[in-house]
Amino acid sequence: MSMQDIAALNHIRATLVSNRRSAATAGDSETVIRIQRDLALVDAAISDEQALGQHEKDELAMTRAMKRVPDGSKIDEISLLADPIRVSD
């Protein structure tokens, strides 16, 4: 989705970590375990959002490649780091 979604999830994660730390200091093991379970869900959501963002970047790079190369079947590799398009001969 967007960087705002990831930022919101990171904020939720930071709050959970703080709450877990407080519960651990207080010796409340049940709360620590519950929060740890919630953290696992938030971490999975962050990972999913990042993967979705990468997928969208891949699609944009492929679209740019298709516009630059008349015969799209000759596109061999696309690098998102430098955004060069390699065409196979």
N, C-alpha and C positions, 0 to 999 in steps of 0.2 A: 504494500500500500504506500504509505508516505513516511517520510522521516518524522513527521509529527506523531504518527502512530507508534513508531519505535521509541521516540522520546517519551511518550506517555507510558509505555510499558516499562521503560527504564526507570521512570519516576516511581511507578508502582513497585518495581523490584527493590529500589533503594529504600522505600518505606518498609517493605517486608523484612529486608535485612536488618534495618534498625530495630524493628519490633522483635525479631528473632534474637538479636543481641541482648535486648532488654529482658526478654523472657529467660534467656540462658543465665543472665546475671542473677535473676530472681530465683533461679532453680526450678522453673516451671517447664518440665520436660514435655508435657502434653502439648503445650503451646508451641514449643520449639519444633516438635514433630509436625504439627499442623501447618505451621508457617513454612517449614521445609518442603512440604507437599505442595503448598501454594507457589513457592519459588520454582519448583520443577515445572509447574504449568506455565508460569510467566516466562521462564527461560525457553520453553518449547514455542510459545507464542512469538517471542522475539526472534527465534531462529526461523520460524515460518515466515515472518514478515521480511526478514533479510533475504531469504531464499526467493520470495515473491518479487522483491525489488531487483534481485539479480536476474531473474527470469525476464522481467520487463526490460532491463538494460540489454540483455541478449537479443531480445526481439527488435529493439531499436537499432542495434548494431547490424543485425541481419537486414533490416529494412534499408539502412544506409548503404550496405554492401550491394543489395539488389539494384539500387538506383545508380550506383557508380559502375557496375559491371553489366554490360548488355546481356550476356548469357549467364544467368544466375547459376546454372549447373556447373560452371567452371570455378565457382568460389570454393576454395579448398579449406581455408581457415580464417577466422576472425579473432583478433586479439583486442579485448576490451581495455587493456592497459594503455596501449599506444594507439589503438583504433586503426591499425593498418589492415588492409584487406589483401590477402595473398590469393592470387589466381593461379590455378594449376594449368599447365600447358598440356 
